[in-house]
Amino acid sequence: DLAGLAELVLRHHENDDGSGYPLGIKGEEIPVESRIIAIVIVCSAMINPRPYADTLNHEEALAELKRLAGSYF
């Protein structure tokens, strides 16, 4: 019953410009649910403390999402 969810999770590393993995799909080929998963993970990484990068505030995180629109998202 979870096979459909597994497929969505599999595709969350795909990028809008086709540079992602594992399938190299792009644009409308990427399910909207997979896009949402990717955005949630990236936002969480940006606004929560990490040992390898500075924490961004919400405005900075939103600006970064906008900057990545069309390539990553």
PDB file of N, H, CA, C and O in Angstrom:
ATOM      1  N   ASP A   1       0.802  -1.205   0.000  1.00  0.00           N
ATOM      2  CA  ASP A   1       0.000   0.000   0.000  1.00  0.00           C
ATOM      3  C   ASP A   1       0.847   1.271   0.000  1.00  0.00           C
ATOM      4  O   ASP A   1       0.350   2.349  -0.328  1.00  0.00           O
ATOM      5  N   LEU A   2       2.094   1.151   0.359  1.00  0.00           N
ATOM      6  H   LEU A   2       2.497   0.276   0.625  1.00  0.00           H
ATOM      7  CA  LEU A   2       2.958   2.326   0.435  1.00  0.00           C
ATOM      8  C   LEU A   2       3.803   2.534  -0.818  1.00  0.00           C
ATOM      9  O   LEU A   2       4.623   3.452  -0.862  1.00  0.00           O
ATOM     10  N   ALA A   3       3.617   1.708  -1.819  1.00  0.00           N
ATOM     11  H   ALA A   3       2.952   0.962  -1.783  1.00  0.00           H
ATOM     12  CA  ALA A   3       4.432   1.809  -3.035  1.00  0.00           C
ATOM     13  C   ALA A   3       4.283   3.176  -3.692  1.00  0.00           C
ATOM     14  O   ALA A   3       5.263   3.737  -4.180  1.00  0.00           O
ATOM     15  N   GLY A   4       3.078   3.710  -3.708  1.00  0.00           N
ATOM     16  H   GLY A   4       2.282   3.253  -3.312  1.00  0.00           H
ATOM     17  CA  GLY A   4       2.868   5.034  -4.303  1.00  0.00           C
ATOM     18  C   GLY A   4       3.622   6.124  -3.563  1.00  0.00           C
ATOM     19  O   GLY A   4       4.175   7.033  -4.182  1.00  0.00           O
ATOM     20  N   LEU A   5       3.646   6.034  -2.229  1.00  0.00           N
ATOM     21  H   LEU A   5       3.197   5.295  -1.726  1.00  0.00           H
ATOM     22  CA  LEU A   5       4.408   7.003  -1.439  1.00  0.00           C
ATOM     23  C   LEU A   5       5.903   6.856  -1.683  1.00  0.00           C
ATOM     24  O   LEU A   5       6.626   7.849  -1.756  1.00  0.00           O
ATOM     25  N   ALA A   6       6.359   5.629  -1.808  1.00  0.00           N
ATOM     26  H   ALA A   6       5.772   4.822  -1.749  1.00  0.00           H
ATOM     27  CA  ALA A   6       7.776   5.393  -2.075  1.00  0.00           C
ATOM     28  C   ALA A   6       8.187   6.039  -3.396  1.00  0.00           C
ATOM     29  O   ALA A   6       9.285   6.586  -3.500  1.00  0.00           O
ATOM     30  N   GLU A   7       7.331   5.981  -4.388  1.00  0.00           N
ATOM     31  H   GLU A   7       6.439   5.536  -4.303  1.00  0.00           H
ATOM     32  CA  GLU A   7       7.625   6.601  -5.684  1.00  0.00           C
ATOM     33  C   GLU A   7       7.737   8.121  -5.551  1.00  0.00           C
ATOM     34  O   GLU A   7       8.585   8.737  -6.196  1.00  0.00           O
ATOM     35  N   LEU A   8       6.890   8.727  -4.722  1.00  0.00           N
ATOM     36  H   LEU A   8       6.201   8.226  -4.198  1.00  0.00           H
ATOM     37  CA  LEU A   8       6.948  10.179  -4.514  1.00  0.00           C
ATOM     38  C   LEU A   8       8.229  10.568  -3.786  1.00  0.00           C
ATOM     39  O   LEU A   8       8.873  11.557  -4.136  1.00  0.00           O
ATOM     40  N   VAL A   9       8.593   9.792  -2.779  1.00  0.00           N
ATOM     41  H   VAL A   9       8.070   8.989  -2.495  1.00  0.00           H
ATOM     42  CA  VAL A   9       9.826  10.068  -2.039  1.00  0.00           C
ATOM     43  C   VAL A   9      11.032   9.880  -2.951  1.00  0.00           C
ATOM     44  O   VAL A   9      11.975  10.670  -2.898  1.00  0.00           O
ATOM     45  N   LEU A  10      11.015   8.855  -3.777  1.00  0.00           N
ATOM     46  H   LEU A  10      10.249   8.213  -3.820  1.00  0.00           H
ATOM     47  CA  LEU A  10      12.112   8.606  -4.721  1.00  0.00           C
ATOM     48  C   LEU A  10      12.373   9.823  -5.601  1.00  0.00           C
ATOM     49  O   LEU A  10      13.525  10.133  -5.905  1.00  0.00           O
ATOM     50  N   ARG A  11      11.333  10.501  -6.004  1.00  0.00           N
ATOM     51  H   ARG A  11      10.397  10.249  -5.757  1.00  0.00           H
ATOM     52  CA  ARG A  11      11.450  11.613  -6.939  1.00  0.00           C
ATOM     53  C   ARG A  11      11.705  12.969  -6.281  1.00  0.00           C
ATOM     54  O   ARG A  11      11.794  13.976  -6.984  1.00  0.00           O
ATOM     55  N   HIS A  12      11.824  13.024  -4.967  1.00  0.00           N
ATOM     56  H   HIS A  12      11.751  12.206  -4.396  1.00  0.00           H
ATOM     57  CA  HIS A  12      11.992  14.330  -4.323  1.00  0.00           C
ATOM     58  C   HIS A  12      13.380  14.936  -4.533  1.00  0.00           C
ATOM     59  O   HIS A  12      13.586  16.108  -4.217  1.00  0.00           O
ATOM     60  N   HIS A  13      14.328  14.174  -5.053  1.00  0.00           N
ATOM     61  H   HIS A  13      14.161  13.222  -5.309  1.00  0.00           H
ATOM     62  CA  HIS A  13      15.652  14.718  -5.369  1.00  0.00           C
ATOM     63  C   HIS A  13      15.764  15.185  -6.824  1.00  0.00           C
ATOM     64  O   HIS A  13      16.826  15.639  -7.250  1.00  0.00           O
ATOM     65  N   GLU A  14      14.691  15.076  -7.572  1.00  0.00           N
ATOM     66  H   GLU A  14      13.828  14.708  -7.226  1.00  0.00           H
ATOM     67  CA  GLU A  14      14.700  15.549  -8.960  1.00  0.00           C
ATOM     68  C   GLU A  14      14.602  17.074  -8.964  1.00  0.00           C
ATOM     69  O   GLU A  14      13.920  17.655  -8.120  1.00  0.00           O
ATOM     70  N   ASN A  15      15.270  17.710  -9.895  1.00  0.00           N
ATOM     71  H   ASN A  15      15.824  17.238 -10.581  1.00  0.00           H
ATOM     72  CA  ASN A  15      15.249  19.170 -10.007  1.00  0.00           C
ATOM     73  C   ASN A  15      14.457  19.597 -11.234  1.00  0.00           C
ATOM     74  O   ASN A  15      14.401  18.885 -12.236  1.00  0.00           O
ATOM     75  N   ASP A  16      13.853  20.760 -11.138  1.00  0.00           N
ATOM     76  H   ASP A  16      13.898  21.339 -10.324  1.00  0.00           H
ATOM     77  CA  ASP A  16      13.005  21.258 -12.215  1.00  0.00           C
ATOM     78  C   ASP A  16      13.746  21.326 -13.551  1.00  0.00           C
ATOM     79  O   ASP A  16      13.151  21.129 -14.611  1.00  0.00           O
ATOM     80  N   ASP A  17      15.058  21.607 -13.490  1.00  0.00           N
ATOM     81  H   ASP A  17      15.541  21.767 -12.629  1.00  0.00           H
ATOM     82  CA  ASP A  17      15.832  21.728 -14.728  1.00  0.00           C
ATOM     83  C   ASP A  17      16.388  20.392 -15.235  1.00  0.00           C
ATOM     84  O   ASP A  17      17.109  20.361 -16.232  1.00  0.00           O
ATOM     85  N   GLY A  18      16.055  19.283 -14.548  1.00  0.00           N
ATOM     86  H   GLY A  18      15.469  19.309 -13.738  1.00  0.00           H
ATOM     87  CA  GLY A  18      16.509  17.965 -14.981  1.00  0.00           C
ATOM     88  C   GLY A  18      17.842  17.539 -14.408  1.00  0.00           C
ATOM     89  O   GLY A  18      18.334  16.460 -14.736  1.00  0.00           O
ATOM     90  N   SER A  19      18.440  18.358 -13.560  1.00  0.00           N
ATOM     91  H   SER A  19      18.040  19.235 -13.293  1.00  0.00           H
ATOM     92  CA  SER A  19      19.765  18.042 -13.028  1.00  0.00           C
ATOM     93  C   SER A  19      19.735  17.163 -11.780  1.00  0.00           C
ATOM     94  O   SER A  19      20.784  16.886 -11.199  1.00  0.00           O
ATOM     95  N   GLY A  20      18.560  16.726 -11.364  1.00  0.00           N
ATOM     96  H   GLY A  20      17.708  16.951 -11.836  1.00  0.00           H
ATOM     97  CA  GLY A  20      18.458  15.914 -10.154  1.00  0.00           C
ATOM     98  C   GLY A  20      18.728  14.444 -10.391  1.00  0.00           C
ATOM     99  O   GLY A  20      19.222  14.044 -11.445  1.00  0.00           O
ATOM    100  N   TYR A  21      18.395  13.654  -9.395  1.00  0.00           N
ATOM    101  H   TYR A  21      17.994  13.979  -8.539  1.00  0.00           H
ATOM    102  CA  TYR A  21      18.603  12.210  -9.458  1.00  0.00           C
ATOM    103  C   TYR A  21      17.456  11.521  -8.747  1.00  0.00           C
ATOM    104  O   TYR A  21      16.768  12.208  -7.991  1.00  0.00           O
ATOM    105  N   PRO A  22      17.188  10.290  -8.902  1.00  0.00           N
ATOM    106  CA  PRO A  22      17.921   9.257  -9.614  1.00  0.00           C
ATOM    107  C   PRO A  22      17.466   9.083 -11.063  1.00  0.00           C
ATOM    108  O   PRO A  22      18.124   8.383 -11.831  1.00  0.00           O
ATOM    109  N   LEU A  23      16.356   9.705 -11.446  1.00  0.00           N
ATOM    110  H   LEU A  23      15.821  10.274 -10.822  1.00  0.00           H
ATOM    111  CA  LEU A  23      15.785   9.430 -12.765  1.00  0.00           C
ATOM    112  C   LEU A  23      16.101  10.486 -13.817  1.00  0.00           C
ATOM    113  O   LEU A  23      15.934  10.234 -15.010  1.00  0.00           O
ATOM    114  N   GLY A  24      16.557  11.668 -13.394  1.00  0.00           N
ATOM    115  H   GLY A  24      16.693  11.873 -12.425  1.00  0.00           H
ATOM    116  CA  GLY A  24      16.862  12.740 -14.339  1.00  0.00           C
ATOM    117  C   GLY A  24      15.627  13.336 -14.991  1.00  0.00           C
ATOM    118  O   GLY A  24      15.716  13.915 -16.073  1.00  0.00           O
ATOM    119  N   ILE A  25      14.462  13.199 -14.337  1.00  0.00           N
ATOM    120  H   ILE A  25      14.390  12.728 -13.458  1.00  0.00           H
ATOM    121  CA  ILE A  25      13.247  13.789 -14.901  1.00  0.00           C
ATOM    122  C   ILE A  25      13.216  15.282 -14.590  1.00  0.00           C
ATOM    123  O   ILE A  25      13.956  15.749 -13.724  1.00  0.00           O
ATOM    124  N   LYS A  26      12.374  16.026 -15.284  1.00  0.00           N
ATOM    125  H   LYS A  26      11.773  15.646 -15.987  1.00  0.00           H
ATOM    126  CA  LYS A  26      12.327  17.471 -15.062  1.00  0.00           C
ATOM    127  C   LYS A  26      10.920  18.009 -15.267  1.00  0.00           C
ATOM    128  O   LYS A  26      10.028  17.325 -15.769  1.00  0.00           O
ATOM    129  N   GLY A  27      10.759  19.258 -14.861  1.00  0.00           N
ATOM    130  H   GLY A  27      11.484  19.814 -14.453  1.00  0.00           H
ATOM    131  CA  GLY A  27       9.514  19.977 -15.080  1.00  0.00           C
ATOM    132  C   GLY A  27       8.286  19.226 -14.607  1.00  0.00           C
ATOM    133  O   GLY A  27       8.248  18.707 -13.491  1.00  0.00           O
ATOM    134  N   GLU A  28       7.287  19.175 -15.466  1.00  0.00           N
ATOM    135  H   GLU A  28       7.318  19.597 -16.372  1.00  0.00           H
ATOM    136  CA  GLU A  28       6.005  18.565 -15.134  1.00  0.00           C
ATOM    137  C   GLU A  28       6.091  17.061 -14.905  1.00  0.00           C
ATOM    138  O   GLU A  28       5.130  16.459 -14.426  1.00  0.00           O
ATOM    139  N   GLU A  29       7.220  16.443 -15.237  1.00  0.00           N
ATOM    140  H   GLU A  29       8.001  16.931 -15.626  1.00  0.00           H
ATOM    141  CA  GLU A  29       7.405  15.014 -14.971  1.00  0.00           C
ATOM    142  C   GLU A  29       7.532  14.743 -13.466  1.00  0.00           C
ATOM    143  O   GLU A  29       7.300  13.623 -13.011  1.00  0.00           O
ATOM    144  N   ILE A  30       7.900  15.767 -12.706  1.00  0.00           N
ATOM    145  H   ILE A  30       8.089  16.676 -13.076  1.00  0.00           H
ATOM    146  CA  ILE A  30       8.078  15.619 -11.259  1.00  0.00           C
ATOM    147  C   ILE A  30       6.722  15.839 -10.590  1.00  0.00           C
ATOM    148  O   ILE A  30       6.125  16.904 -10.747  1.00  0.00           O
ATOM    149  N   PRO A  31       6.230  14.853  -9.851  1.00  0.00           N
ATOM    150  CA  PRO A  31       4.934  15.009  -9.190  1.00  0.00           C
ATOM    151  C   PRO A  31       4.937  16.173  -8.197  1.00  0.00           C
ATOM    152  O   PRO A  31       5.941  16.431  -7.534  1.00  0.00           O
ATOM    153  N   VAL A  32       3.821  16.859  -8.103  1.00  0.00           N
ATOM    154  H   VAL A  32       3.005  16.649  -8.641  1.00  0.00           H
ATOM    155  CA  VAL A  32       3.720  18.000  -7.195  1.00  0.00           C
ATOM    156  C   VAL A  32       3.999  17.570  -5.754  1.00  0.00           C
ATOM    157  O   VAL A  32       4.584  18.337  -4.989  1.00  0.00           O
ATOM    158  N   GLU A  33       3.599  16.377  -5.378  1.00  0.00           N
ATOM    159  H   GLU A  33       3.125  15.753  -6.000  1.00  0.00           H
ATOM    160  CA  GLU A  33       3.867  15.892  -4.024  1.00  0.00           C
ATOM    161  C   GLU A  33       5.367  15.757  -3.768  1.00  0.00           C
ATOM    162  O   GLU A  33       5.834  16.038  -2.664  1.00  0.00           O
ATOM    163  N   SER A  34       6.111  15.338  -4.763  1.00  0.00           N
ATOM    164  H   SER A  34       5.731  15.110  -5.660  1.00  0.00           H
ATOM    165  CA  SER A  34       7.565  15.233  -4.636  1.00  0.00           C
ATOM    166  C   SER A  34       8.187  16.613  -4.523  1.00  0.00           C
ATOM    167  O   SER A  34       9.157  16.798  -3.788  1.00  0.00           O
ATOM    168  N   ARG A  35       7.648  17.568  -5.232  1.00  0.00           N
ATOM    169  H   ARG A  35       6.860  17.418  -5.829  1.00  0.00           H
ATOM    170  CA  ARG A  35       8.128  18.950  -5.138  1.00  0.00           C
ATOM    171  C   ARG A  35       7.901  19.501  -3.742  1.00  0.00           C
ATOM    172  O   ARG A  35       8.764  20.184  -3.189  1.00  0.00           O
ATOM    173  N   ILE A  36       6.738  19.202  -3.170  1.00  0.00           N
ATOM    174  H   ILE A  36       6.037  18.647  -3.619  1.00  0.00           H
ATOM    175  CA  ILE A  36       6.421  19.671  -1.824  1.00  0.00           C
ATOM    176  C   ILE A  36       7.376  19.055  -0.817  1.00  0.00           C
ATOM    177  O   ILE A  36       7.876  19.755   0.064  1.00  0.00           O
ATOM    178  N   ILE A  37       7.638  17.766  -0.929  1.00  0.00           N
ATOM    179  H   ILE A  37       7.232  17.198  -1.644  1.00  0.00           H
ATOM    180  CA  ILE A  37       8.587  17.098  -0.029  1.00  0.00           C
ATOM    181  C   ILE A  37       9.951  17.790  -0.112  1.00  0.00           C
ATOM    182  O   ILE A  37      10.566  18.065   0.918  1.00  0.00           O
ATOM    183  N   ALA A  38      10.417  18.068  -1.306  1.00  0.00           N
ATOM    184  H   ALA A  38       9.917  17.845  -2.142  1.00  0.00           H
ATOM    185  CA  ALA A  38      11.730  18.706  -1.488  1.00  0.00           C
ATOM    186  C   ALA A  38      11.765  20.086  -0.836  1.00  0.00           C
ATOM    187  O   ALA A  38      12.740  20.427  -0.167  1.00  0.00           O
ATOM    188  N   ILE A  39      10.721  20.875  -1.023  1.00  0.00           N
ATOM    189  H   ILE A  39       9.929  20.598  -1.567  1.00  0.00           H
ATOM    190  CA  ILE A  39      10.684  22.223  -0.447  1.00  0.00           C
ATOM    191  C   ILE A  39      10.669  22.161   1.074  1.00  0.00           C
ATOM    192  O   ILE A  39      11.361  22.941   1.728  1.00  0.00           O
ATOM    193  N   VAL A  40       9.897  21.255   1.642  1.00  0.00           N
ATOM    194  H   VAL A  40       9.334  20.622   1.111  1.00  0.00           H
ATOM    195  CA  VAL A  40       9.842  21.117   3.099  1.00  0.00           C
ATOM    196  C   VAL A  40      11.211  20.740   3.654  1.00  0.00           C
ATOM    197  O   VAL A  40      11.650  21.310   4.653  1.00  0.00           O
ATOM    198  N   ILE A  41      11.882  19.800   3.026  1.00  0.00           N
ATOM    199  H   ILE A  41      11.526  19.337   2.214  1.00  0.00           H
ATOM    200  CA  ILE A  41      13.204  19.371   3.499  1.00  0.00           C
ATOM    201  C   ILE A  41      14.213  20.510   3.401  1.00  0.00           C
ATOM    202  O   ILE A  41      14.987  20.733   4.332  1.00  0.00           O
ATOM    203  N   VAL A  42      14.211  21.230   2.284  1.00  0.00           N
ATOM    204  H   VAL A  42      13.582  21.049   1.528  1.00  0.00           H
ATOM    205  CA  VAL A  42      15.162  22.334   2.101  1.00  0.00           C
ATOM    206  C   VAL A  42      14.868  23.457   3.096  1.00  0.00           C
ATOM    207  O   VAL A  42      15.793  24.006   3.695  1.00  0.00           O
ATOM    208  N   CYS A  43      13.602  23.802   3.279  1.00  0.00           N
ATOM    209  H   CYS A  43      12.850  23.356   2.793  1.00  0.00           H
ATOM    210  CA  CYS A  43      13.247  24.853   4.245  1.00  0.00           C
ATOM    211  C   CYS A  43      13.680  24.469   5.649  1.00  0.00           C
ATOM    212  O   CYS A  43      14.244  25.284   6.379  1.00  0.00           O
ATOM    213  N   SER A  44      13.415  23.237   6.020  1.00  0.00           N
ATOM    214  H   SER A  44      12.957  22.574   5.428  1.00  0.00           H
ATOM    215  CA  SER A  44      13.805  22.765   7.341  1.00  0.00           C
ATOM    216  C   SER A  44      15.318  22.867   7.532  1.00  0.00           C
ATOM    217  O   SER A  44      15.790  23.289   8.587  1.00  0.00           O
ATOM    218  N   ALA A  45      16.059  22.484   6.521  1.00  0.00           N
ATOM    219  H   ALA A  45      15.675  22.142   5.663  1.00  0.00           H
ATOM    220  CA  ALA A  45      17.522  22.563   6.604  1.00  0.00           C
ATOM    221  C   ALA A  45      18.009  24.007   6.717  1.00  0.00           C
ATOM    222  O   ALA A  45      19.002  24.270   7.395  1.00  0.00           O
ATOM    223  N   MET A  46      17.334  24.930   6.072  1.00  0.00           N
ATOM    224  H   MET A  46      16.527  24.717   5.521  1.00  0.00           H
ATOM    225  CA  MET A  46      17.773  26.328   6.090  1.00  0.00           C
ATOM    226  C   MET A  46      17.451  27.037   7.399  1.00  0.00           C
ATOM    227  O   MET A  46      18.238  27.871   7.848  1.00  0.00           O
ATOM    228  N   ILE A  47      16.313  26.728   8.024  1.00  0.00           N
ATOM    229  H   ILE A  47      15.674  26.051   7.659  1.00  0.00           H
ATOM    230  CA  ILE A  47      15.882  27.497   9.191  1.00  0.00           C
ATOM    231  C   ILE A  47      16.209  26.832  10.527  1.00  0.00           C
ATOM    232  O   ILE A  47      15.998  27.432  11.580  1.00  0.00           O
ATOM    233  N   ASN A  48      16.718  25.614  10.496  1.00  0.00           N
ATOM    234  H   ASN A  48      16.890  25.127   9.640  1.00  0.00           H
ATOM    235  CA  ASN A  48      17.102  24.919  11.723  1.00  0.00           C
ATOM    236  C   ASN A  48      18.623  24.835  11.829  1.00  0.00           C
ATOM    237  O   ASN A  48      19.316  24.777  10.814  1.00  0.00           O
ATOM    238  N   PRO A  49      19.145  24.828  13.064  1.00  0.00           N
ATOM    239  CA  PRO A  49      20.602  24.777  13.249  1.00  0.00           C
ATOM    240  C   PRO A  49      21.228  23.545  12.599  1.00  0.00           C
ATOM    241  O   PRO A  49      20.713  22.432  12.706  1.00  0.00           O
ATOM    242  N   ARG A  50      22.369  23.781  11.912  1.00  0.00           N
ATOM    243  H   ARG A  50      22.787  24.685  11.825  1.00  0.00           H
ATOM    244  CA  ARG A  50      23.144  22.704  11.290  1.00  0.00           C
ATOM    245  C   ARG A  50      24.611  22.965  11.576  1.00  0.00           C
ATOM    246  O   ARG A  50      25.026  24.122  11.633  1.00  0.00           O
ATOM    247  N   PRO A  51      25.398  21.931  11.754  1.00  0.00           N
ATOM    248  CA  PRO A  51      26.815  22.156  12.054  1.00  0.00           C
ATOM    249  C   PRO A  51      27.601  22.668  10.847  1.00  0.00           C
ATOM    250  O   PRO A  51      28.690  23.215  11.022  1.00  0.00           O
ATOM    251  N   TYR A  52      27.088  22.509   9.642  1.00  0.00           N
ATOM    252  H   TYR A  52      26.203  22.065   9.500  1.00  0.00           H
ATOM    253  CA  TYR A  52      27.833  22.833   8.428  1.00  0.00           C
ATOM    254  C   TYR A  52      27.394  24.122   7.739  1.00  0.00           C
ATOM    255  O   TYR A  52      27.961  24.479   6.706  1.00  0.00           O
ATOM    256  N   ALA A  53      26.396  24.834   8.281  1.00  0.00           N
ATOM    257  H   ALA A  53      25.935  24.544   9.120  1.00  0.00           H
ATOM    258  CA  ALA A  53      25.946  26.076   7.643  1.00  0.00           C
ATOM    259  C   ALA A  53      25.213  26.945   8.652  1.00  0.00           C
ATOM    260  O   ALA A  53      24.675  26.457   9.645  1.00  0.00           O
ATOM    261  N   ASP A  54      25.207  28.238   8.375  1.00  0.00           N
ATOM    262  H   ASP A  54      25.644  28.634   7.567  1.00  0.00           H
ATOM    263  CA  ASP A  54      24.491  29.163   9.230  1.00  0.00           C
ATOM    264  C   ASP A  54      22.984  28.987   9.079  1.00  0.00           C
ATOM    265  O   ASP A  54      22.494  28.608   8.016  1.00  0.00           O
ATOM    266  N   THR A  55      22.261  29.266  10.154  1.00  0.00           N
ATOM    267  H   THR A  55      22.659  29.574  11.018  1.00  0.00           H
ATOM    268  CA  THR A  55      20.804  29.220  10.126  1.00  0.00           C
ATOM    269  C   THR A  55      20.292  30.495   9.475  1.00  0.00           C
ATOM    270  O   THR A  55      20.773  31.589   9.772  1.00  0.00           O
ATOM    271  N   LEU A  56      19.316  30.352   8.589  1.00  0.00           N
ATOM    272  H   LEU A  56      18.926  29.463   8.347  1.00  0.00           H
ATOM    273  CA  LEU A  56      18.705  31.506   7.948  1.00  0.00           C
ATOM    274  C   LEU A  56      17.396  31.851   8.656  1.00  0.00           C
ATOM    275  O   LEU A  56      16.721  30.976   9.199  1.00  0.00           O
ATOM    276  N   ASN A  57      17.045  33.153   8.643  1.00  0.00           N
ATOM    277  H   ASN A  57      17.594  33.864   8.203  1.00  0.00           H
ATOM    278  CA  ASN A  57      15.729  33.513   9.156  1.00  0.00           C
ATOM    279  C   ASN A  57      14.703  33.233   8.058  1.00  0.00           C
ATOM    280  O   ASN A  57      15.069  32.893   6.933  1.00  0.00           O
ATOM    281  N   HIS A  58      13.447  33.374   8.380  1.00  0.00           N
ATOM    282  H   HIS A  58      13.149  33.650   9.294  1.00  0.00           H
ATOM    283  CA  HIS A  58      12.401  33.010   7.424  1.00  0.00           C
ATOM    284  C   HIS A  58      12.459  33.843   6.142  1.00  0.00           C
ATOM    285  O   HIS A  58      12.208  33.325   5.053  1.00  0.00           O
ATOM    286  N   GLU A  59      12.786  35.114   6.265  1.00  0.00           N
ATOM    287  H   GLU A  59      12.990  35.535   7.149  1.00  0.00           H
ATOM    288  CA  GLU A  59      12.878  35.966   5.079  1.00  0.00           C
ATOM    289  C   GLU A  59      14.028  35.531   4.173  1.00  0.00           C
ATOM    290  O   GLU A  59      13.883  35.499   2.951  1.00  0.00           O
ATOM    291  N   GLU A  60      15.159  35.200   4.769  1.00  0.00           N
ATOM    292  H   GLU A  60      15.276  35.226   5.762  1.00  0.00           H
ATOM    293  CA  GLU A  60      16.312  34.733   3.994  1.00  0.00           C
ATOM    294  C   GLU A  60      16.015  33.392   3.322  1.00  0.00           C
ATOM    295  O   GLU A  60      16.401  33.161   2.176  1.00  0.00           O
ATOM    296  N   ALA A  61      15.328  32.519   4.045  1.00  0.00           N
ATOM    297  H   ALA A  61      15.014  32.706   4.976  1.00  0.00           H
ATOM    298  CA  ALA A  61      14.976  31.210   3.482  1.00  0.00           C
ATOM    299  C   ALA A  61      14.032  31.386   2.294  1.00  0.00           C
ATOM    300  O   ALA A  61      14.197  30.724   1.269  1.00  0.00           O
ATOM    301  N   LEU A  62      13.050  32.267   2.424  1.00  0.00           N
ATOM    302  H   LEU A  62      12.916  32.805   3.257  1.00  0.00           H
ATOM    303  CA  LEU A  62      12.125  32.529   1.327  1.00  0.00           C
ATOM    304  C   LEU A  62      12.857  33.108   0.119  1.00  0.00           C
ATOM    305  O   LEU A  62      12.571  32.734  -1.018  1.00  0.00           O
ATOM    306  N   ALA A  63      13.796  34.013   0.362  1.00  0.00           N
ATOM    307  H   ALA A  63      14.028  34.316   1.286  1.00  0.00           H
ATOM    308  CA  ALA A  63      14.587  34.580  -0.728  1.00  0.00           C
ATOM    309  C   ALA A  63      15.398  33.493  -1.438  1.00  0.00           C
ATOM    310  O   ALA A  63      15.531  33.517  -2.661  1.00  0.00           O
ATOM    311  N   GLU A  64      15.933  32.551  -0.680  1.00  0.00           N
ATOM    312  H   GLU A  64      15.824  32.531   0.314  1.00  0.00           H
ATOM    313  CA  GLU A  64      16.710  31.452  -1.274  1.00  0.00           C
ATOM    314  C   GLU A  64      15.804  30.549  -2.112  1.00  0.00           C
ATOM    315  O   GLU A  64      16.193  30.119  -3.198  1.00  0.00           O
ATOM    316  N   LEU A  65      14.606  30.259  -1.618  1.00  0.00           N
ATOM    317  H   LEU A  65      14.290  30.608  -0.735  1.00  0.00           H
ATOM    318  CA  LEU A  65      13.666  29.459  -2.401  1.00  0.00           C
ATOM    319  C   LEU A  65      13.333  30.151  -3.724  1.00  0.00           C
ATOM    320  O   LEU A  65      13.272  29.508  -4.772  1.00  0.00           O
ATOM    321  N   LYS A  66      13.122  31.449  -3.666  1.00  0.00           N
ATOM    322  H   LYS A  66      13.172  31.972  -2.815  1.00  0.00           H
ATOM    323  CA  LYS A  66      12.818  32.207  -4.889  1.00  0.00           C
ATOM    324  C   LYS A  66      13.999  32.184  -5.844  1.00  0.00           C
ATOM    325  O   LYS A  66      13.821  32.089  -7.059  1.00  0.00           O
ATOM    326  N   ARG A  67      15.220  32.272  -5.290  1.00  0.00           N
ATOM    327  H   ARG A  67      15.364  32.350  -4.304  1.00  0.00           H
ATOM    328  CA  ARG A  67      16.420  32.248  -6.125  1.00  0.00           C
ATOM    329  C   ARG A  67      16.560  30.915  -6.851  1.00  0.00           C
ATOM    330  O   ARG A  67      17.024  30.869  -7.991  1.00  0.00           O
ATOM    331  N   LEU A  68      16.162  29.838  -6.192  1.00  0.00           N
ATOM    332  H   LEU A  68      15.786  29.875  -5.267  1.00  0.00           H
ATOM    333  CA  LEU A  68      16.302  28.496  -6.759  1.00  0.00           C
ATOM    334  C   LEU A  68      15.122  28.102  -7.666  1.00  0.00           C
ATOM    335  O   LEU A  68      15.168  27.067  -8.331  1.00  0.00           O
ATOM    336  N   ALA A  69      14.085  28.918  -7.689  1.00  0.00           N
ATOM    337  H   ALA A  69      14.047  29.759  -7.149  1.00  0.00           H
ATOM    338  CA  ALA A  69      12.907  28.610  -8.518  1.00  0.00           C
ATOM    339  C   ALA A  69      13.308  28.549  -9.994  1.00  0.00           C
ATOM    340  O   ALA A  69      14.026  29.418 -10.489  1.00  0.00           O
ATOM    341  N   GLY A  70      12.838  27.517 -10.682  1.00  0.00           N
ATOM    342  H   GLY A  70      12.255  26.812 -10.279  1.00  0.00           H
ATOM    343  CA  GLY A  70      13.121  27.352 -12.094  1.00  0.00           C
ATOM    344  C   GLY A  70      14.327  26.486 -12.385  1.00  0.00           C
ATOM    345  O   GLY A  70      14.495  26.001 -13.504  1.00  0.00           O
ATOM    346  N   SER A  71      15.162  26.290 -11.389  1.00  0.00           N
ATOM    347  H   SER A  71      15.026  26.684 -10.480  1.00  0.00           H
ATOM    348  CA  SER A  71      16.289  25.367 -11.564  1.00  0.00           C
ATOM    349  C   SER A  71      16.134  24.204 -10.601  1.00  0.00           C
ATOM    350  O   SER A  71      15.920  23.067 -11.021  1.00  0.00           O
ATOM    351  N   TYR A  72      16.239  24.479  -9.343  1.00  0.00           N
ATOM    352  H   TYR A  72      16.413  25.403  -9.002  1.00  0.00           H
ATOM    353  CA  TYR A  72      16.102  23.428  -8.335  1.00  0.00           C
ATOM    354  C   TYR A  72      14.632  23.076  -8.109  1.00  0.00           C
ATOM    355  O   TYR A  72      14.268  21.902  -8.040  1.00  0.00           O
ATOM    356  N   PHE A  73      13.802  24.099  -7.995  1.00  0.00           N
ATOM    357  H   PHE A  73      14.098  25.053  -8.051  1.00  0.00           H
ATOM    358  CA  PHE A  73      12.365  23.884  -7.754  1.00  0.00           C
ATOM    359  C   PHE A  73      11.582  24.288  -8.972  1.00  0.00           C
ATOM    360  O   PHE A  73      10.355  24.186  -8.979  1.00  0.00           O
TER     361      PHE A  73
END
